[in-house]
Amino acid sequence: MTQEQLAKKVGTDKSYISKVEHGLIVPSIGMFYRMAAAMGYEVELVKRG
């Protein structure tokens, strides 16, 4: 998937995705979940103990 394709799926622009990939910015938790879902991943939070 290209940066442009991912950006379109999550409602942002290619430059934002590039900045995330290069570690220049950290996405919000909401954007993180949208990006993961757009790439076919599922994120699960599990409480320890």
PDBQT receptor file of N, H, CA, C and O in Angstrom, charges set to zero:
ATOM      1  N   MET A   1       0.844  -1.164   0.000  1.00  0.00    +0.000 N 
ATOM      2  CA  MET A   1       0.000   0.000   0.000  1.00  0.00    +0.000 C 
ATOM      3  C   MET A   1       0.900   1.240   0.000  1.00  0.00    +0.000 C 
ATOM      4  O   MET A   1       1.870   1.317   0.754  1.00  0.00    +0.000 OA
ATOM      5  N   THR A   2       0.569   2.185  -0.838  1.00  0.00    +0.000 N 
ATOM      6  H   THR A   2      -0.219   2.123  -1.451  1.00  0.00    +0.000 HD
ATOM      7  CA  THR A   2       1.364   3.409  -0.901  1.00  0.00    +0.000 C 
ATOM      8  C   THR A   2       0.920   4.385   0.197  1.00  0.00    +0.000 C 
ATOM      9  O   THR A   2      -0.145   4.233   0.797  1.00  0.00    +0.000 OA
ATOM     10  N   GLN A   3       1.756   5.372   0.434  1.00  0.00    +0.000 N 
ATOM     11  H   GLN A   3       2.620   5.495  -0.054  1.00  0.00    +0.000 HD
ATOM     12  CA  GLN A   3       1.394   6.417   1.399  1.00  0.00    +0.000 C 
ATOM     13  C   GLN A   3       0.116   7.118   0.961  1.00  0.00    +0.000 C 
ATOM     14  O   GLN A   3      -0.740   7.435   1.787  1.00  0.00    +0.000 OA
ATOM     15  N   GLU A   4      -0.007   7.352  -0.312  1.00  0.00    +0.000 N 
ATOM     16  H   GLU A   4       0.688   7.094  -0.983  1.00  0.00    +0.000 HD
ATOM     17  CA  GLU A   4      -1.180   8.033  -0.844  1.00  0.00    +0.000 C 
ATOM     18  C   GLU A   4      -2.449   7.202  -0.627  1.00  0.00    +0.000 C 
ATOM     19  O   GLU A   4      -3.492   7.739  -0.253  1.00  0.00    +0.000 OA
ATOM     20  N   GLN A   5      -2.355   5.900  -0.863  1.00  0.00    +0.000 N 
ATOM     21  H   GLN A   5      -1.508   5.464  -1.167  1.00  0.00    +0.000 HD
ATOM     22  CA  GLN A   5      -3.509   5.019  -0.661  1.00  0.00    +0.000 C 
ATOM     23  C   GLN A   5      -3.914   4.979   0.813  1.00  0.00    +0.000 C 
ATOM     24  O   GLN A   5      -5.099   5.053   1.139  1.00  0.00    +0.000 OA
ATOM     25  N   LEU A   6      -2.931   4.862   1.693  1.00  0.00    +0.000 N 
ATOM     26  H   LEU A   6      -1.968   4.802   1.429  1.00  0.00    +0.000 HD
ATOM     27  CA  LEU A   6      -3.214   4.840   3.130  1.00  0.00    +0.000 C 
ATOM     28  C   LEU A   6      -3.823   6.161   3.571  1.00  0.00    +0.000 C 
ATOM     29  O   LEU A   6      -4.800   6.183   4.319  1.00  0.00    +0.000 OA
ATOM     30  N   ALA A   7      -3.249   7.249   3.112  1.00  0.00    +0.000 N 
ATOM     31  H   ALA A   7      -2.454   7.232   2.505  1.00  0.00    +0.000 HD
ATOM     32  CA  ALA A   7      -3.767   8.568   3.475  1.00  0.00    +0.000 C 
ATOM     33  C   ALA A   7      -5.227   8.713   3.073  1.00  0.00    +0.000 C 
ATOM     34  O   ALA A   7      -6.034   9.238   3.840  1.00  0.00    +0.000 OA
ATOM     35  N   LYS A   8      -5.568   8.255   1.881  1.00  0.00    +0.000 N 
ATOM     36  H   LYS A   8      -4.912   7.829   1.258  1.00  0.00    +0.000 HD
ATOM     37  CA  LYS A   8      -6.942   8.350   1.398  1.00  0.00    +0.000 C 
ATOM     38  C   LYS A   8      -7.882   7.519   2.266  1.00  0.00    +0.000 C 
ATOM     39  O   LYS A   8      -8.993   7.953   2.571  1.00  0.00    +0.000 OA
ATOM     40  N   LYS A   9      -7.440   6.325   2.664  1.00  0.00    +0.000 N 
ATOM     41  H   LYS A   9      -6.537   5.972   2.415  1.00  0.00    +0.000 HD
ATOM     42  CA  LYS A   9      -8.279   5.439   3.473  1.00  0.00    +0.000 C 
ATOM     43  C   LYS A   9      -8.544   6.001   4.869  1.00  0.00    +0.000 C 
ATOM     44  O   LYS A   9      -9.610   5.766   5.437  1.00  0.00    +0.000 OA
ATOM     45  N   VAL A  10      -7.586   6.737   5.422  1.00  0.00    +0.000 N 
ATOM     46  H   VAL A  10      -6.720   6.927   4.961  1.00  0.00    +0.000 HD
ATOM     47  CA  VAL A  10      -7.754   7.234   6.794  1.00  0.00    +0.000 C 
ATOM     48  C   VAL A  10      -8.141   8.705   6.856  1.00  0.00    +0.000 C 
ATOM     49  O   VAL A  10      -8.338   9.251   7.941  1.00  0.00    +0.000 OA
ATOM     50  N   GLY A  11      -8.252   9.349   5.696  1.00  0.00    +0.000 N 
ATOM     51  H   GLY A  11      -8.092   8.905   4.814  1.00  0.00    +0.000 HD
ATOM     52  CA  GLY A  11      -8.722  10.728   5.666  1.00  0.00    +0.000 C 
ATOM     53  C   GLY A  11      -7.677  11.774   5.995  1.00  0.00    +0.000 C 
ATOM     54  O   GLY A  11      -7.971  12.758   6.675  1.00  0.00    +0.000 OA
ATOM     55  N   THR A  12      -6.473  11.572   5.525  1.00  0.00    +0.000 N 
ATOM     56  H   THR A  12      -6.234  10.773   4.973  1.00  0.00    +0.000 HD
ATOM     57  CA  THR A  12      -5.415  12.563   5.716  1.00  0.00    +0.000 C 
ATOM     58  C   THR A  12      -4.659  12.713   4.406  1.00  0.00    +0.000 C 
ATOM     59  O   THR A  12      -5.130  12.267   3.360  1.00  0.00    +0.000 OA
ATOM     60  N   ASP A  13      -3.488  13.339   4.459  1.00  0.00    +0.000 N 
ATOM     61  H   ASP A  13      -3.105  13.701   5.309  1.00  0.00    +0.000 HD
ATOM     62  CA  ASP A  13      -2.717  13.491   3.226  1.00  0.00    +0.000 C 
ATOM     63  C   ASP A  13      -1.409  12.709   3.293  1.00  0.00    +0.000 C 
ATOM     64  O   ASP A  13      -0.979  12.266   4.358  1.00  0.00    +0.000 OA
ATOM     65  N   LYS A  14      -0.801  12.555   2.146  1.00  0.00    +0.000 N 
ATOM     66  H   LYS A  14      -1.150  12.914   1.280  1.00  0.00    +0.000 HD
ATOM     67  CA  LYS A  14       0.423  11.758   2.010  1.00  0.00    +0.000 C 
ATOM     68  C   LYS A  14       1.553  12.297   2.878  1.00  0.00    +0.000 C 
ATOM     69  O   LYS A  14       2.335  11.516   3.421  1.00  0.00    +0.000 OA
ATOM     70  N   SER A  15       1.653  13.604   3.019  1.00  0.00    +0.000 N 
ATOM     71  H   SER A  15       1.018  14.238   2.578  1.00  0.00    +0.000 HD
ATOM     72  CA  SER A  15       2.749  14.179   3.807  1.00  0.00    +0.000 C 
ATOM     73  C   SER A  15       2.635  13.788   5.284  1.00  0.00    +0.000 C 
ATOM     74  O   SER A  15       3.646  13.584   5.955  1.00  0.00    +0.000 OA
ATOM     75  N   TYR A  16       1.401  13.686   5.784  1.00  0.00    +0.000 N 
ATOM     76  H   TYR A  16       0.579  13.853   5.239  1.00  0.00    +0.000 HD
ATOM     77  CA  TYR A  16       1.198  13.260   7.176  1.00  0.00    +0.000 C 
ATOM     78  C   TYR A  16       1.709  11.829   7.362  1.00  0.00    +0.000 C 
ATOM     79  O   TYR A  16       2.425  11.546   8.322  1.00  0.00    +0.000 OA
ATOM     80  N   ILE A  17       1.348  10.939   6.456  1.00  0.00    +0.000 N 
ATOM     81  H   ILE A  17       0.766  11.169   5.675  1.00  0.00    +0.000 HD
ATOM     82  CA  ILE A  17       1.781   9.539   6.534  1.00  0.00    +0.000 C 
ATOM     83  C   ILE A  17       3.302   9.466   6.457  1.00  0.00    +0.000 C 
ATOM     84  O   ILE A  17       3.919   8.692   7.189  1.00  0.00    +0.000 OA
ATOM     85  N   SER A  18       3.908  10.251   5.590  1.00  0.00    +0.000 N 
ATOM     86  H   SER A  18       3.407  10.880   4.995  1.00  0.00    +0.000 HD
ATOM     87  CA  SER A  18       5.363  10.272   5.460  1.00  0.00    +0.000 C 
ATOM     88  C   SER A  18       6.020  10.697   6.774  1.00  0.00    +0.000 C 
ATOM     89  O   SER A  18       7.013  10.107   7.199  1.00  0.00    +0.000 OA
ATOM     90  N   LYS A  19       5.461  11.716   7.407  1.00  0.00    +0.000 N 
ATOM     91  H   LYS A  19       4.654  12.196   7.062  1.00  0.00    +0.000 HD
ATOM     92  CA  LYS A  19       6.020  12.198   8.685  1.00  0.00    +0.000 C 
ATOM     93  C   LYS A  19       5.912  11.131   9.770  1.00  0.00    +0.000 C 
ATOM     94  O   LYS A  19       6.820  10.983  10.588  1.00  0.00    +0.000 OA
ATOM     95  N   VAL A  20       4.815  10.394   9.783  1.00  0.00    +0.000 N 
ATOM     96  H   VAL A  20       4.077  10.514   9.119  1.00  0.00    +0.000 HD
ATOM     97  CA  VAL A  20       4.664   9.297  10.746  1.00  0.00    +0.000 C 
ATOM     98  C   VAL A  20       5.711   8.221  10.466  1.00  0.00    +0.000 C 
ATOM     99  O   VAL A  20       6.375   7.745  11.387  1.00  0.00    +0.000 OA
ATOM    100  N   GLU A  21       5.861   7.837   9.203  1.00  0.00    +0.000 N 
ATOM    101  H   GLU A  21       5.322   8.223   8.455  1.00  0.00    +0.000 HD
ATOM    102  CA  GLU A  21       6.833   6.796   8.825  1.00  0.00    +0.000 C 
ATOM    103  C   GLU A  21       8.258   7.179   9.212  1.00  0.00    +0.000 C 
ATOM    104  O   GLU A  21       9.050   6.322   9.605  1.00  0.00    +0.000 OA
ATOM    105  N   HIS A  22       8.580   8.448   9.101  1.00  0.00    +0.000 N 
ATOM    106  H   HIS A  22       7.937   9.144   8.782  1.00  0.00    +0.000 HD
ATOM    107  CA  HIS A  22       9.941   8.901   9.400  1.00  0.00    +0.000 C 
ATOM    108  C   HIS A  22      10.141   9.294  10.852  1.00  0.00    +0.000 C 
ATOM    109  O   HIS A  22      11.214   9.772  11.220  1.00  0.00    +0.000 OA
ATOM    110  N   GLY A  23       9.131   9.101  11.678  1.00  0.00    +0.000 N 
ATOM    111  H   GLY A  23       8.260   8.713  11.379  1.00  0.00    +0.000 HD
ATOM    112  CA  GLY A  23       9.254   9.382  13.104  1.00  0.00    +0.000 C 
ATOM    113  C   GLY A  23       9.259  10.857  13.456  1.00  0.00    +0.000 C 
ATOM    114  O   GLY A  23       9.700  11.240  14.539  1.00  0.00    +0.000 OA
ATOM    115  N   LEU A  24       8.772  11.686  12.547  1.00  0.00    +0.000 N 
ATOM    116  H   LEU A  24       8.413  11.376  11.667  1.00  0.00    +0.000 HD
ATOM    117  CA  LEU A  24       8.766  13.128  12.798  1.00  0.00    +0.000 C 
ATOM    118  C   LEU A  24       7.567  13.552  13.642  1.00  0.00    +0.000 C 
ATOM    119  O   LEU A  24       7.622  14.556  14.352  1.00  0.00    +0.000 OA
ATOM    120  N   ILE A  25       6.485  12.778  13.559  1.00  0.00    +0.000 N 
ATOM    121  H   ILE A  25       6.441  11.963  12.982  1.00  0.00    +0.000 HD
ATOM    122  CA  ILE A  25       5.312  13.017  14.394  1.00  0.00    +0.000 C 
ATOM    123  C   ILE A  25       4.760  11.682  14.878  1.00  0.00    +0.000 C 
ATOM    124  O   ILE A  25       5.002  10.634  14.280  1.00  0.00    +0.000 OA
ATOM    125  N   VAL A  26       4.020  11.747  15.965  1.00  0.00    +0.000 N 
ATOM    126  H   VAL A  26       3.823  12.599  16.451  1.00  0.00    +0.000 HD
ATOM    127  CA  VAL A  26       3.355  10.563  16.504  1.00  0.00    +0.000 C 
ATOM    128  C   VAL A  26       1.857  10.753  16.284  1.00  0.00    +0.000 C 
ATOM    129  O   VAL A  26       1.299  11.768  16.699  1.00  0.00    +0.000 OA
ATOM    130  N   PRO A  27       1.204   9.798  15.642  1.00  0.00    +0.000 N 
ATOM    131  CA  PRO A  27      -0.232   9.958  15.387  1.00  0.00    +0.000 C 
ATOM    132  C   PRO A  27      -1.027   9.870  16.690  1.00  0.00    +0.000 C 
ATOM    133  O   PRO A  27      -0.587   9.255  17.661  1.00  0.00    +0.000 OA
ATOM    134  N   SER A  28      -2.194  10.491  16.690  1.00  0.00    +0.000 N 
ATOM    135  H   SER A  28      -2.552  10.991  15.901  1.00  0.00    +0.000 HD
ATOM    136  CA  SER A  28      -3.096  10.341  17.834  1.00  0.00    +0.000 C 
ATOM    137  C   SER A  28      -3.498   8.875  17.930  1.00  0.00    +0.000 C 
ATOM    138  O   SER A  28      -3.329   8.116  16.975  1.00  0.00    +0.000 OA
ATOM    139  N   ILE A  29      -4.021   8.486  19.063  1.00  0.00    +0.000 N 
ATOM    140  H   ILE A  29      -4.158   9.102  19.838  1.00  0.00    +0.000 HD
ATOM    141  CA  ILE A  29      -4.425   7.092  19.229  1.00  0.00    +0.000 C 
ATOM    142  C   ILE A  29      -5.529   6.731  18.240  1.00  0.00    +0.000 C 
ATOM    143  O   ILE A  29      -5.565   5.614  17.725  1.00  0.00    +0.000 OA
ATOM    144  N   GLY A  30      -6.426   7.675  17.975  1.00  0.00    +0.000 N 
ATOM    145  H   GLY A  30      -6.397   8.583  18.393  1.00  0.00    +0.000 HD
ATOM    146  CA  GLY A  30      -7.484   7.429  17.004  1.00  0.00    +0.000 C 
ATOM    147  C   GLY A  30      -6.935   7.204  15.609  1.00  0.00    +0.000 C 
ATOM    148  O   GLY A  30      -7.362   6.290  14.903  1.00  0.00    +0.000 OA
ATOM    149  N   MET A  31      -5.992   8.037  15.219  1.00  0.00    +0.000 N 
ATOM    150  H   MET A  31      -5.645   8.780  15.793  1.00  0.00    +0.000 HD
ATOM    151  CA  MET A  31      -5.385   7.889  13.895  1.00  0.00    +0.000 C 
ATOM    152  C   MET A  31      -4.587   6.596  13.823  1.00  0.00    +0.000 C 
ATOM    153  O   MET A  31      -4.583   5.931  12.787  1.00  0.00    +0.000 OA
ATOM    154  N   PHE A  32      -3.915   6.233  14.899  1.00  0.00    +0.000 N 
ATOM    155  H   PHE A  32      -3.918   6.773  15.741  1.00  0.00    +0.000 HD
ATOM    156  CA  PHE A  32      -3.169   4.979  14.944  1.00  0.00    +0.000 C 
ATOM    157  C   PHE A  32      -4.104   3.795  14.664  1.00  0.00    +0.000 C 
ATOM    158  O   PHE A  32      -3.782   2.915  13.865  1.00  0.00    +0.000 OA
ATOM    159  N   TYR A  33      -5.256   3.784  15.326  1.00  0.00    +0.000 N 
ATOM    160  H   TYR A  33      -5.518   4.498  15.975  1.00  0.00    +0.000 HD
ATOM    161  CA  TYR A  33      -6.222   2.701  15.108  1.00  0.00    +0.000 C 
ATOM    162  C   TYR A  33      -6.754   2.708  13.681  1.00  0.00    +0.000 C 
ATOM    163  O   TYR A  33      -6.908   1.645  13.080  1.00  0.00    +0.000 OA
ATOM    164  N   ARG A  34      -7.037   3.884  13.127  1.00  0.00    +0.000 N 
ATOM    165  H   ARG A  34      -6.912   4.748  13.615  1.00  0.00    +0.000 HD
ATOM    166  CA  ARG A  34      -7.525   3.963  11.740  1.00  0.00    +0.000 C 
ATOM    167  C   ARG A  34      -6.472   3.467  10.763  1.00  0.00    +0.000 C 
ATOM    168  O   ARG A  34      -6.788   2.751   9.813  1.00  0.00    +0.000 OA
ATOM    169  N   MET A  35      -5.209   3.850  10.998  1.00  0.00    +0.000 N 
ATOM    170  H   MET A  35      -4.952   4.431  11.770  1.00  0.00    +0.000 HD
ATOM    171  CA  MET A  35      -4.130   3.406  10.107  1.00  0.00    +0.000 C 
ATOM    172  C   MET A  35      -3.961   1.894  10.186  1.00  0.00    +0.000 C 
ATOM    173  O   MET A  35      -3.822   1.227   9.161  1.00  0.00    +0.000 OA
ATOM    174  N   ALA A  36      -3.973   1.353  11.402  1.00  0.00    +0.000 N 
ATOM    175  H   ALA A  36      -4.086   1.894  12.235  1.00  0.00    +0.000 HD
ATOM    176  CA  ALA A  36      -3.825  -0.096  11.573  1.00  0.00    +0.000 C 
ATOM    177  C   ALA A  36      -4.954  -0.833  10.851  1.00  0.00    +0.000 C 
ATOM    178  O   ALA A  36      -4.704  -1.797  10.127  1.00  0.00    +0.000 OA
ATOM    179  N   ALA A  37      -6.191  -0.381  11.047  1.00  0.00    +0.000 N 
ATOM    180  H   ALA A  37      -6.393   0.402  11.635  1.00  0.00    +0.000 HD
ATOM    181  CA  ALA A  37      -7.338  -1.028  10.405  1.00  0.00    +0.000 C 
ATOM    182  C   ALA A  37      -7.245  -0.937   8.888  1.00  0.00    +0.000 C 
ATOM    183  O   ALA A  37      -7.557  -1.901   8.189  1.00  0.00    +0.000 OA
ATOM    184  N   ALA A  38      -6.819   0.210   8.373  1.00  0.00    +0.000 N 
ATOM    185  H   ALA A  38      -6.566   0.993   8.940  1.00  0.00    +0.000 HD
ATOM    186  CA  ALA A  38      -6.702   0.396   6.924  1.00  0.00    +0.000 C 
ATOM    187  C   ALA A  38      -5.681  -0.550   6.316  1.00  0.00    +0.000 C 
ATOM    188  O   ALA A  38      -5.792  -0.925   5.149  1.00  0.00    +0.000 OA
ATOM    189  N   MET A  39      -4.676  -0.937   7.114  1.00  0.00    +0.000 N 
ATOM    190  H   MET A  39      -4.585  -0.632   8.062  1.00  0.00    +0.000 HD
ATOM    191  CA  MET A  39      -3.649  -1.859   6.625  1.00  0.00    +0.000 C 
ATOM    192  C   MET A  39      -3.978  -3.316   6.930  1.00  0.00    +0.000 C 
ATOM    193  O   MET A  39      -3.180  -4.211   6.652  1.00  0.00    +0.000 OA
ATOM    194  N   GLY A  40      -5.172  -3.551   7.509  1.00  0.00    +0.000 N 
ATOM    195  H   GLY A  40      -5.820  -2.824   7.735  1.00  0.00    +0.000 HD
ATOM    196  CA  GLY A  40      -5.603  -4.927   7.766  1.00  0.00    +0.000 C 
ATOM    197  C   GLY A  40      -5.188  -5.481   9.112  1.00  0.00    +0.000 C 
ATOM    198  O   GLY A  40      -5.244  -6.692   9.325  1.00  0.00    +0.000 OA
ATOM    199  N   TYR A  41      -4.770  -4.611  10.034  1.00  0.00    +0.000 N 
ATOM    200  H   TYR A  41      -4.725  -3.627   9.862  1.00  0.00    +0.000 HD
ATOM    201  CA  TYR A  41      -4.375  -5.058  11.368  1.00  0.00    +0.000 C 
ATOM    202  C   TYR A  41      -5.479  -4.763  12.370  1.00  0.00    +0.000 C 
ATOM    203  O   TYR A  41      -6.301  -3.868  12.173  1.00  0.00    +0.000 OA
ATOM    204  N   GLU A  42      -5.479  -5.532  13.441  1.00  0.00    +0.000 N 
ATOM    205  H   GLU A  42      -4.811  -6.259  13.602  1.00  0.00    +0.000 HD
ATOM    206  CA  GLU A  42      -6.402  -5.306  14.544  1.00  0.00    +0.000 C 
ATOM    207  C   GLU A  42      -5.554  -5.091  15.788  1.00  0.00    +0.000 C 
ATOM    208  O   GLU A  42      -4.647  -5.872  16.076  1.00  0.00    +0.000 OA
ATOM    209  N   VAL A  43      -5.853  -4.038  16.514  1.00  0.00    +0.000 N 
ATOM    210  H   VAL A  43      -6.590  -3.404  16.279  1.00  0.00    +0.000 HD
ATOM    211  CA  VAL A  43      -5.114  -3.724  17.735  1.00  0.00    +0.000 C 
ATOM    212  C   VAL A  43      -5.987  -4.094  18.914  1.00  0.00    +0.000 C 
ATOM    213  O   VAL A  43      -7.161  -3.727  18.968  1.00  0.00    +0.000 OA
ATOM    214  N   GLU A  44      -5.414  -4.819  19.858  1.00  0.00    +0.000 N 
ATOM    215  H   GLU A  44      -4.460  -5.117  19.815  1.00  0.00    +0.000 HD
ATOM    216  CA  GLU A  44      -6.165  -5.238  21.033  1.00  0.00    +0.000 C 
ATOM    217  C   GLU A  44      -5.401  -4.828  22.287  1.00  0.00    +0.000 C 
ATOM    218  O   GLU A  44      -4.207  -5.099  22.410  1.00  0.00    +0.000 OA
ATOM    219  N   LEU A  45      -6.085  -4.184  23.202  1.00  0.00    +0.000 N 
ATOM    220  H   LEU A  45      -7.055  -3.963  23.102  1.00  0.00    +0.000 HD
ATOM    221  CA  LEU A  45      -5.484  -3.812  24.471  1.00  0.00    +0.000 C 
ATOM    222  C   LEU A  45      -5.859  -4.879  25.496  1.00  0.00    +0.000 C 
ATOM    223  O   LEU A  45      -7.024  -5.259  25.616  1.00  0.00    +0.000 OA
ATOM    224  N   VAL A  46      -4.865  -5.352  26.226  1.00  0.00    +0.000 N 
ATOM    225  H   VAL A  46      -3.919  -5.044  26.129  1.00  0.00    +0.000 HD
ATOM    226  CA  VAL A  46      -5.084  -6.419  27.201  1.00  0.00    +0.000 C 
ATOM    227  C   VAL A  46      -4.550  -5.949  28.546  1.00  0.00    +0.000 C 
ATOM    228  O   VAL A  46      -3.403  -5.514  28.653  1.00  0.00    +0.000 OA
ATOM    229  N   LYS A  47      -5.383  -6.039  29.561  1.00  0.00    +0.000 N 
ATOM    230  H   LYS A  47      -6.315  -6.391  29.474  1.00  0.00    +0.000 HD
ATOM    231  CA  LYS A  47      -4.970  -5.663  30.908  1.00  0.00    +0.000 C 
ATOM    232  C   LYS A  47      -4.145  -6.789  31.506  1.00  0.00    +0.000 C 
ATOM    233  O   LYS A  47      -4.544  -7.954  31.475  1.00  0.00    +0.000 OA
ATOM    234  N   ARG A  48      -3.009  -6.432  32.041  1.00  0.00    +0.000 N 
ATOM    235  H   ARG A  48      -2.685  -5.486  32.065  1.00  0.00    +0.000 HD
ATOM    236  CA  ARG A  48      -2.140  -7.433  32.683  1.00  0.00    +0.000 C 
ATOM    237  C   ARG A  48      -2.590  -7.663  34.109  1.00  0.00    +0.000 C 
ATOM    238  O   ARG A  48      -3.137  -6.781  34.771  1.00  0.00    +0.000 OA
ATOM    239  N   GLY A  49      -2.336  -8.890  34.558  1.00  0.00    +0.000 N 
ATOM    240  H   GLY A  49      -1.891  -9.607  34.020  1.00  0.00    +0.000 HD
ATOM    241  CA  GLY A  49      -2.576  -9.220  35.951  1.00  0.00    +0.000 C 
ATOM    242  C   GLY A  49      -3.977  -9.402  36.237  1.00  0.00    +0.000 C 
ATOM    243  O   GLY A  49      -4.343  -9.687  37.377  1.00  0.00    +0.000 OA
TER     244      GLY A  49
